[in-house]
Amino acid sequence: MRIVIVEDSVLLREGVSRLLEEYGHSVVAAEGDATRLLTVVEDHAPDLVILDVRMPPTHTDEGLRAAIELRVARPATPVLVLSQYVEERYAVELLAMGTVGVGYLLKERVADVREFVDAAARVAEGGTALDPEVVSQLFARSRRRDPLATLTPREREVLSLMAQGFSNAAIAASLVVSAGAIEKHISSIFAKLDLAPSELEHRRVLAVLRHLTG
């Protein structure tokens, strides 16, 4: 992959760059602020952009704003956002732009090198990668506001893994059940969320968004 990294911490920026290069990827640009993100992406046409939520000058949401601006201008560019803490509003706002080629991970996840590299590759390929802690907190948020609490514990597990970008086969392997059982759980989830079959809409994506946005 050709990757652009936007991270104001020099240590983390250099560390992630070297880690990805060790796995055969190419970091074509590494920036310390988000102001030039669109220009850098236009110059390098990367397969993936990795950036921090909190960037200079205020260290609040500059990175997220840049990610959303990029998704509007170039929706086909995959974006993986890194955050120090779970910030529900930021995660929901990013996902509201679409779940194709998007990820939201806690920085501590970088410590699990294999998991981080796999997540980056999944996002670059058009998938979704959500940190389990992010999914957990968004589940708790949605239960407070939404009848999705009617899902069974197993259905919530399945939807959680769907939100992290896992395929049916990967979900079945993770939960040690058959692919047929997973299909039944997903059909039940669709029914409870009133998501009828449609040629115009992707029910799997709608189920994840319905849950995460409450």
C-alpha positions as CSV (number, residue, x, y, z in Angstrom):
1,M,0.0,0.0,0.0
2,R,0.9,3.6,-0.5
3,I,0.1,5.4,2.8
4,V,-0.1,9.0,4.0
5,I,0.3,9.5,7.8
6,V,-0.8,12.6,9.6
7,E,0.3,12.6,13.2
8,D,1.7,15.5,15.3
9,S,3.7,13.2,17.6
10,V,7.1,12.7,16.0
11,L,7.7,9.4,17.8
12,L,4.4,7.9,16.9
13,R,4.6,9.2,13.3
14,E,8.0,7.7,12.8
15,G,7.2,4.5,14.7
16,V,4.1,3.8,12.6
17,S,5.9,4.7,9.4
18,R,8.7,2.2,10.1
19,L,6.3,-0.5,11.3
20,L,4.3,-0.3,8.0
21,E,7.4,-0.2,5.9
22,E,8.7,-3.3,7.6
23,Y,5.5,-5.0,6.4
24,G,6.3,-4.0,2.8
25,H,4.2,-0.9,2.6
26,S,5.3,2.6,1.4
27,V,4.8,5.7,3.4
28,V,4.7,8.3,0.7
29,A,4.1,11.3,3.0
30,A,4.2,11.9,6.8
31,E,2.8,15.2,8.0
32,G,2.7,16.9,11.5
33,D,-0.5,18.8,11.0
34,A,-3.8,18.3,9.1
35,T,-3.9,21.6,7.2
36,R,-2.3,20.2,4.0
37,L,-4.2,16.9,4.0
38,L,-6.2,17.5,0.8
39,T,-3.1,18.8,-1.0
40,V,-1.0,15.8,0.1
41,V,-3.6,13.3,-1.0
42,E,-4.0,15.0,-4.4
43,D,-0.3,14.9,-4.9
44,H,0.3,11.3,-3.8
45,A,-3.1,9.5,-4.4
46,P,-2.5,7.1,-1.5
47,D,-4.2,3.8,-0.9
48,L,-4.8,4.8,2.7
49,V,-4.6,7.8,5.0
50,I,-3.9,7.3,8.7
51,L,-4.4,10.4,10.9
52,D,-4.9,11.4,14.5
53,V,-8.2,12.9,15.7
54,R,-6.5,15.7,17.8
55,M,-4.1,17.8,15.9
56,P,-2.5,21.3,16.2
57,P,-3.2,24.1,16.8
58,T,-6.0,23.4,19.4
59,H,-5.6,19.6,19.7
60,T,-9.3,19.1,19.7
61,D,-10.8,17.8,16.5
62,E,-8.7,19.2,13.7
63,G,-7.8,15.7,12.5
64,L,-11.4,14.6,12.4
65,R,-12.4,17.7,10.6
66,A,-9.7,17.0,8.0
67,A,-10.9,13.4,7.6
68,I,-14.5,14.5,7.0
69,E,-13.4,17.1,4.5
70,L,-11.3,14.5,2.7
71,R,-14.3,12.1,2.7
72,V,-16.5,14.8,1.1
73,A,-13.9,15.8,-1.5
74,R,-12.5,12.3,-2.2
75,P,-15.0,9.7,-0.8
76,A,-13.1,6.9,-2.4
77,T,-10.0,7.5,-0.3
78,P,-9.8,5.1,2.6
79,V,-9.2,6.7,6.0
80,L,-8.1,5.2,9.3
81,V,-8.4,7.5,12.3
82,L,-6.4,7.0,15.5
83,S,-7.5,8.4,18.8
84,Q,-6.1,8.4,22.3
85,Y,-9.5,7.8,23.9
86,V,-12.9,6.6,22.8
87,E,-14.7,9.7,21.6
88,E,-18.2,8.6,20.6
89,R,-19.2,11.9,18.9
90,Y,-16.2,11.7,16.6
91,A,-16.7,8.1,15.8
92,V,-20.3,8.5,14.9
93,E,-19.6,11.7,12.9
94,L,-17.0,9.9,10.8
95,L,-19.1,6.8,10.2
96,A,-22.1,9.0,9.2
97,M,-20.0,9.8,6.1
98,G,-20.1,6.1,5.1
99,T,-18.6,2.9,6.2
100,V,-16.7,1.9,3.0
101,G,-13.0,2.2,3.6
102,V,-13.1,3.7,7.1
103,G,-11.6,2.8,10.4
104,Y,-11.4,4.2,14.0
105,L,-8.9,2.7,16.3
106,L,-7.4,3.5,19.7
107,K,-3.7,4.3,19.5
108,E,-3.0,1.5,22.0
109,R,-4.0,-0.9,19.3
110,V,-0.9,0.0,17.4
111,A,1.0,-2.0,20.0
112,D,-0.6,-5.1,18.6
113,V,1.4,-4.9,15.4
114,R,-0.3,-7.7,13.5
115,E,-3.8,-6.6,14.4
116,F,-3.0,-3.0,13.4
117,V,-1.5,-3.9,10.1
118,D,-4.4,-6.2,9.3
119,A,-6.9,-3.4,10.2
120,A,-5.1,-0.9,8.0
121,A,-5.1,-3.4,5.1
122,R,-8.8,-4.1,5.6
123,V,-9.7,-0.3,5.5
124,A,-7.5,0.2,2.4
125,E,-9.4,-2.6,0.7
126,G,-12.7,-0.8,1.3
127,G,-13.7,-2.5,4.6
128,T,-14.3,-1.2,8.1
129,A,-12.1,-1.4,11.2
130,L,-13.6,-0.3,14.5
131,D,-11.8,-0.7,17.8
132,P,-13.6,-3.2,20.0
133,E,-13.7,-0.6,22.8
134,V,-15.3,1.9,20.4
135,V,-17.9,-0.6,19.4
136,S,-18.5,-1.5,23.1
137,Q,-19.1,2.1,24.1
138,L,-21.3,2.8,21.1
139,F,-23.3,-0.3,21.9
140,A,-23.9,1.1,25.5
141,R,-24.8,4.4,24.0
142,S,-27.4,3.0,21.6
143,R,-28.9,0.7,24.3
144,R,-29.8,3.9,26.3
145,R,-31.5,5.4,23.3
146,D,-32.7,2.7,20.9
147,P,-34.8,-0.5,20.9
148,L,-31.8,-2.3,19.6
149,A,-31.5,-3.5,23.2
150,T,-34.0,-6.2,22.1
151,L,-31.2,-8.0,20.3
152,T,-30.0,-11.1,22.1
153,P,-26.5,-11.2,23.6
154,R,-25.4,-13.5,20.7
155,E,-26.9,-11.1,18.1
156,R,-25.1,-8.2,19.7
157,E,-21.8,-10.2,19.5
158,V,-22.5,-10.8,15.8
159,L,-23.3,-7.2,15.1
160,S,-20.2,-6.0,17.0
161,L,-18.0,-8.2,14.8
162,M,-19.9,-7.0,11.7
163,A,-19.2,-3.4,12.8
164,Q,-15.5,-4.3,13.0
165,G,-15.5,-5.4,9.4
166,F,-15.5,-9.2,9.8
167,S,-17.1,-11.4,7.1
168,N,-19.6,-14.0,7.9
169,A,-16.9,-16.7,7.8
170,A,-14.6,-14.7,10.1
171,I,-17.5,-14.1,12.5
172,A,-18.3,-17.9,12.5
173,A,-14.7,-18.7,13.2
174,S,-14.4,-16.1,16.0
175,L,-17.5,-17.4,17.8
176,V,-16.8,-21.0,17.0
177,V,-20.2,-21.7,15.3
178,S,-21.3,-22.7,11.9
179,A,-21.7,-20.2,9.0
180,G,-25.3,-21.2,8.9
181,A,-25.8,-20.1,12.5
182,I,-24.3,-16.8,11.7
183,E,-26.6,-16.3,8.7
184,K,-29.6,-17.0,11.0
185,H,-28.4,-14.5,13.6
186,I,-27.9,-11.8,10.9
187,S,-31.4,-12.5,9.4
188,S,-32.8,-12.1,12.9
189,I,-30.9,-8.8,13.3
190,F,-32.3,-7.5,10.0
191,A,-35.8,-8.5,11.0
192,K,-35.6,-6.8,14.4
193,L,-34.2,-3.6,12.8
194,D,-36.9,-3.7,10.2
195,L,-34.4,-3.9,7.3
196,A,-36.2,-5.5,4.4
197,P,-34.3,-6.9,1.3
198,S,-33.6,-4.1,-1.2
199,E,-31.6,-3.8,-4.4
200,L,-30.8,-0.2,-3.6
201,E,-29.5,-0.5,0.0
202,H,-26.9,-2.6,1.7
203,R,-28.7,-4.1,4.8
204,R,-25.4,-5.1,6.4
205,V,-24.1,-1.5,6.3
206,L,-27.5,-0.1,7.4
207,A,-27.6,-2.5,10.4
208,V,-24.2,-1.3,11.6
209,L,-25.0,2.4,11.1
210,R,-28.5,2.0,12.7
211,H,-26.8,0.5,15.8
212,L,-23.8,2.9,16.0
213,T,-25.8,6.0,15.5
214,G,-28.7,4.9,17.8
